[in-house]
Amino acid sequence: MAKREDTLSTHLLEEVITVLLCLVDDAYFNINPKGGIYASLKELSDSEVMTLTLFQQLRGVESKRSVLRDVARFFSHLFPSVVGLAPSSFHRRVRTCGVCWSP
């Protein structure tokens, strides 16, 4: 059974991810208004990729595999396309979006 402290922290993380996604999505649209042209062809939008990368950096986790596993386990309702996504595909999208940071 989940402890109250764990449940509370999961809800807070969910709020942080939601706010981060909204901020990134708004900023990305302002910087690149035509960025969503091919969004229907992609599993994850560019804003979602940037949000997950920022979330990884904010948590201080170096492994993209670990972040994808945690997001698929705890936040799959926010990012349904992450479930079953290969880490190599996600890494390729991160490089394509131009949000690569070296830890």
N, CA and C of each residue as an Amber inpcrd file, in Angstrom:
protein
   309
   0.8390000  -1.1770000   0.0000000   0.0000000   0.0000000   0.0000000
   0.8850000   1.2420000   0.0000000   0.4940000   2.2220000  -0.7930000
   1.2850000   3.4440000  -0.9130000   1.1840000   4.2750000   0.3580000
   2.3060000   4.8350000   0.7350000   2.3260000   5.7040000   1.8940000
   1.8040000   7.0850000   1.5030000   1.2750000   7.7910000   2.4590000
   0.7210000   9.1150000   2.1910000   1.7980000  10.0570000   1.6590000
   3.0160000   9.9580000   2.1960000   4.0920000  10.8310000   1.7600000
   4.4350000  10.5920000   0.2880000   4.4430000   9.3220000  -0.1350000
   4.7510000   9.0010000  -1.5220000   3.6740000   9.5150000  -2.4630000
   2.4230000   9.3530000  -2.0750000   1.3150000   9.8020000  -2.8950000
   1.3380000  11.3150000  -3.0410000   1.6230000  12.0070000  -1.9580000
   1.6810000  13.4620000  -1.9940000   2.7940000  13.9350000  -2.9250000
   3.9560000  13.3180000  -2.8390000   5.0620000  13.7480000  -3.6920000
   4.7740000  13.4480000  -5.1630000   4.0680000  12.3680000  -5.4500000
   3.7010000  12.0530000  -6.8300000   2.7460000  13.0980000  -7.3780000
   1.7920000  13.5260000  -6.5620000   0.8670000  14.5680000  -7.0090000
   1.5860000  15.8900000  -7.2380000   2.5350000  16.2180000  -6.3770000
   3.2930000  17.4440000  -6.5630000   4.1470000  17.3780000  -7.8300000
   4.7670000  16.2360000  -8.0760000   5.5470000  16.0680000  -9.3090000
   4.6550000  16.1710000 -10.5410000   3.4460000  15.6330000 -10.4370000
   2.5080000  15.7170000 -11.5520000   2.1580000  17.1780000 -11.8460000
   1.9560000  17.9630000 -10.8010000   1.6760000  19.3870000 -10.9940000
   2.8760000  20.1110000 -11.6050000   4.0640000  19.7770000 -11.1440000
   5.2760000  20.4000000 -11.6800000   5.4190000  20.0770000 -13.1650000
   5.2030000  18.8300000 -13.5320000   5.3200000  18.4210000 -14.9340000
   4.2730000  19.1330000 -15.7800000   3.0550000  19.2500000 -15.2620000
   1.9850000  19.9150000 -16.0070000   2.3010000  21.3900000 -16.2340000
   2.7520000  22.0700000 -15.1870000   3.1070000  23.4850000 -15.3190000
   4.2940000  23.6470000 -16.2660000   5.2810000  22.7730000 -16.1360000
   6.4540000  22.8290000 -17.0070000   6.0580000  22.6220000 -18.4600000
   5.1720000  21.6690000 -18.7220000   4.7180000  21.4180000 -20.0910000
   3.9970000  22.6360000 -20.6550000   3.1530000  23.2630000 -19.8600000
   2.4360000  24.4580000 -20.3270000   3.4030000  25.5920000 -20.6560000
   4.3900000  25.8050000 -19.7830000   5.3650000  26.8690000 -20.0170000
   6.2090000  26.5940000 -21.2600000   6.6580000  25.3540000 -21.4000000
   7.4810000  24.9900000 -22.5560000   6.6710000  25.0850000 -23.8400000
   5.4360000  24.6230000 -23.8020000   4.5860000  24.6480000 -24.9920000
   4.3250000  26.0870000 -25.4470000   4.0190000  26.9670000 -24.4980000
   3.7820000  28.3710000 -24.8340000   5.0420000  29.0230000 -25.3870000
   6.1700000  28.7900000 -24.7300000   7.4310000  29.3890000 -25.1840000
   7.8250000  28.8430000 -26.5560000   7.6540000  27.5530000 -26.7630000
   8.0240000  26.9510000 -28.0440000   7.1580000  27.5070000 -29.1730000
   5.8670000  27.7100000 -28.9080000   4.9810000  28.2650000 -29.9280000
   5.3740000  29.7060000 -30.2510000   5.7780000  30.4750000 -29.2410000
   6.2030000  31.8550000 -29.4810000   7.5090000  31.9200000 -30.2710000
   8.4140000  30.9800000 -30.0100000   9.7010000  30.9740000 -30.7030000
   9.5610000  30.4000000 -32.1100000   8.7710000  29.3380000 -32.2420000
   8.6410000  28.6430000 -33.5120000   7.1610000  28.4000000 -33.8120000
   6.4440000  29.3880000 -34.3730000   5.0040000  29.2350000 -34.6090000
   4.6540000  28.1000000 -35.5630000   5.5710000  27.7280000 -36.4540000
   5.2860000  26.6540000 -37.4130000   5.8060000  25.3050000 -36.9200000
   6.1680000  25.2160000 -35.6550000   6.7330000  23.9900000 -35.1080000
   5.7570000  22.8370000 -35.0120000   4.4770000  23.1090000 -35.0150000
   3.4890000  22.0510000 -34.8770000   2.9330000  21.5180000 -36.1800000
   3.5690000  21.8520000 -37.2930000   3.0530000  21.4380000 -38.6030000
   2.9840000  19.9160000 -38.7160000   4.0300000  19.2300000 -38.2880000
   4.0770000  17.7750000 -38.4190000   3.7940000  17.0620000 -37.0950000
   3.1400000  17.7450000 -36.1760000   2.9060000  17.1780000 -34.8490000
   2.0650000  15.9060000 -34.8990000   1.1390000  15.8050000 -35.8470000
   0.2890000  14.6150000 -35.9150000   1.0690000  13.3780000 -36.3500000
   2.2250000  13.5640000 -36.9810000   3.0340000  12.4310000 -37.4320000
   3.9810000  11.9140000 -36.3550000   4.1510000  12.6820000 -35.2860000
   5.1100000  12.3300000 -34.2480000   4.3970000  11.6870000 -33.0660000
   5.0800000  10.7600000 -32.4120000   4.5130000  10.1440000 -31.2120000
   4.4930000  11.1430000 -30.0650000   5.5860000  11.8470000 -29.8870000
   5.6950000  12.8880000 -28.8680000   5.8970000  14.2260000 -29.5640000
   5.2210000  15.2490000 -29.0770000   5.4310000  16.5750000 -29.6470000
   6.7890000  17.1000000 -29.2050000   7.2600000  18.1160000 -29.8930000
   8.5350000  18.7250000 -29.5280000   8.4780000  19.2870000 -28.1070000
   7.3420000  19.8520000 -27.7400000   7.1830000  20.4030000 -26.3910000
   7.2560000  19.3140000 -25.3250000   6.7030000  18.1440000 -25.6240000
   6.7720000  17.0350000 -24.6710000   8.2110000  16.5360000 -24.5220000
   8.9310000  16.4700000 -25.6320000  10.3310000  16.0380000 -25.5780000
  11.1500000  17.0160000 -24.7480000  10.9430000  18.3120000 -24.9810000
  11.6680000  19.3240000 -24.2170000  11.2990000  19.2740000 -22.7390000
  10.0210000  19.0560000 -22.4490000   9.5690000  18.9720000 -21.0560000
  10.2110000  17.7930000 -20.3480000  10.2230000  16.6420000 -20.9950000
  10.8360000  15.4660000 -20.3780000  12.3370000  15.6450000 -20.1860000
  12.9860000  16.3250000 -21.1150000  14.4180000  16.5780000 -20.9780000
  14.6880000  17.5480000 -19.8370000  13.8730000  18.5920000 -19.7360000
  14.0160000  19.5240000 -18.6150000  13.7220000  18.8420000 -17.2880000
  12.7090000  17.9750000 -17.2720000  12.3720000  17.2250000 -16.0610000
  13.5450000  16.3400000 -15.6470000  14.1880000  15.7310000 -16.6250000
  15.3610000  14.8990000 -16.3500000  16.4690000  15.7410000 -15.7300000
  16.7220000  16.9060000 -16.2910000  17.7780000  17.7720000 -15.7790000
  17.4460000  18.3070000 -14.3900000  16.1950000  18.6810000 -14.1670000
  15.7900000  19.2040000 -12.8610000  15.8880000  18.1470000 -11.7670000
  15.6240000  16.9030000 -12.1200000  15.7410000  15.8180000 -11.1410000
  17.1750000  15.3900000 -10.9340000  18.0680000  15.7880000 -11.8130000
  19.4730000  15.4300000 -11.6780000  19.7660000  14.0030000 -12.0860000
  18.9340000  13.4530000 -12.9540000  19.1040000  12.0820000 -13.4240000
  19.8340000  12.1190000 -14.7590000  20.9050000  11.3410000 -14.8750000
  21.6720000  11.3420000 -16.1210000  21.1190000  10.3630000 -17.1520000
  20.4480000   9.3290000 -16.7100000  20.0050000   8.2710000 -17.6070000
  18.6220000   8.5860000 -18.2000000  18.5650000   8.6660000 -19.5310000
  17.2780000   8.8640000 -20.1980000  16.3980000   7.6300000 -20.0300000
  17.0190000   6.4660000 -19.9820000  16.2760000   5.2210000 -19.7850000
  15.5390000   5.2420000 -18.4490000  16.2030000   5.7240000 -17.4150000
  15.5930000   5.8050000 -16.0920000  14.4220000   6.7810000 -16.0730000
  14.6070000   7.9240000 -16.7180000  13.5270000   8.9190000 -16.7630000
  12.3410000   8.3770000 -17.5410000  12.5840000   7.7530000 -18.6790000
  11.4870000   7.1790000 -19.4650000  10.7510000   6.1010000 -18.6850000
  11.4870000   5.2830000 -17.9540000  10.8640000   4.2310000 -17.1510000
   9.9780000   4.8420000 -16.0600000  10.4810000   5.8800000 -15.3730000
   9.7010000   6.5270000 -14.3210000   8.4710000   7.2300000 -14.8730000
   8.6300000   7.9080000 -15.9990000   7.4850000   8.6050000 -16.6010000
   6.4430000   7.5940000 -17.0770000   6.8900000   6.5000000 -17.6900000
   5.9490000   5.4740000 -18.1470000   5.2370000   4.8180000 -16.9670000
   5.9230000   4.7060000 -15.8510000   5.3300000   4.0420000 -14.6790000
   4.3770000   4.9460000 -13.9120000   4.7810000   6.1950000 -13.6800000
   4.0110000   7.0630000 -12.8050000   3.1890000   8.1310000 -13.5300000
   3.6000000   8.5160000 -14.7320000   2.9370000   9.6200000 -15.4140000
   2.4920000   9.2470000 -16.8180000   2.1300000   7.9970000 -17.0320000
   1.7080000   7.5620000 -18.3630000   0.3930000   8.2130000 -18.7850000
  -0.3980000   8.6860000 -17.8230000  -1.6320000   9.3780000 -18.1740000
  -1.3480000  10.7730000 -18.7330000  -0.1840000  11.3370000 -18.4260000
   0.1990000  12.6350000 -18.9730000   0.9240000  12.4880000 -20.3090000
   1.7130000  11.4230000 -20.4490000   2.4880000  11.1650000 -21.6570000
   2.2290000   9.7340000 -22.1270000   1.0740000   9.4710000 -22.7410000
   0.7580000   8.0870000 -23.1310000   1.7020000   7.5220000 -24.1950000
   2.3270000   8.3610000 -24.9800000   3.2240000   7.8750000 -26.0350000
   4.5680000   7.4070000 -25.5040000   4.8590000   7.6860000 -24.2400000
   6.1460000   7.2770000 -23.6660000   6.1550000   5.7790000 -23.3870000
   5.0020000   5.2040000 -23.1420000   4.9300000   3.7740000 -22.8430000
   5.3800000   2.9910000 -24.0730000   6.4230000   2.2190000 -23.9050000
   6.9570000   1.4130000 -24.9970000   7.9050000   2.1550000 -25.9210000
   8.1980000   3.4190000 -25.6340000   9.1290000   4.1770000 -26.4600000
  10.5580000   3.7550000 -26.1500000  11.3150000   3.4760000 -27.1760000
  12.7090000   3.0650000 -26.9880000  13.5480000   4.2720000 -26.5880000
  14.4600000   4.0910000 -25.6400000  15.3250000   5.2110000 -25.2390000
  16.1290000   5.7930000 -26.4000000  16.5060000   4.9610000 -27.3570000
  17.2620000   5.4750000 -28.5000000  16.4000000   6.4150000 -29.3510000
  15.1210000   6.1090000 -29.4870000  14.2130000   6.9830000 -30.2340000
  14.0440000   8.3160000 -29.5190000  13.9050000   8.2420000 -28.1980000
  13.7620000   9.4680000 -27.4140000  15.0380000  10.3020000 -27.5120000
  16.1900000   9.6600000 -27.4160000  17.4630000  10.3810000 -27.4940000
  17.6250000  11.0540000 -28.8600000  17.1970000  10.3660000 -29.8980000
  17.2650000  10.9400000 -31.2490000  16.3900000  12.1820000 -31.3460000
  15.1870000  12.1140000 -30.7570000  14.2920000  13.2750000 -30.7720000
  14.8630000  14.4310000 -29.9660000  15.5270000  14.1300000 -28.8590000
  16.1490000  15.1790000 -28.0480000  17.2030000  15.9010000 -28.8660000
  18.0310000  15.1500000 -29.5780000  19.0620000  15.7710000 -30.4130000
  18.4300000  16.5750000 -31.5430000  17.3360000  16.0870000 -32.1270000
  16.6720000  16.7710000 -33.2260000  16.0420000  18.0890000 -32.7660000
  15.4850000  18.0800000 -31.5600000  14.8460000  19.3000000 -31.0330000
  15.8650000  20.3410000 -30.6180000  17.0950000  19.9360000 -30.4470000
  18.1260000  20.8930000 -30.0800000  18.1690000  21.2320000 -28.6050000
  17.7430000  20.2910000 -27.7640000  17.7680000  20.5440000 -26.3270000
  18.7890000  19.6560000 -25.6290000  19.8600000  19.3360000 -26.3320000
  20.9020000  18.4880000 -25.7600000  21.7390000  19.2740000 -24.7700000
  21.8810000  18.7180000 -23.5810000  22.7820000  19.2790000 -22.5820000
  23.7440000  18.1910000 -22.1890000  24.9330000  18.5740000 -21.8950000
  25.8620000  17.5900000 -21.3570000  25.8700000  17.7230000 -19.8530000
  25.5840000  16.6250000 -19.1200000  25.5160000  16.6990000 -17.6610000
  26.8480000  16.9690000 -17.0200000
